């Protein structure tokens, strides 16, 4: 079973505001699953998001 993060948890991990995470989801930069009014981000999607933005 994959681990899921809330937008608030992702914001805390990156040290940003929750609104920024919502914006990433809305702009399709960060894949998420919508459950009711909330979003969940899988650990795999979060890792892929990080890897795509890694600098050399």
Helices and strands as residue ranges (DSSP letters): E 4-6, H 7-14, H 18-26, E 33-35, E 38-42, H 43-52
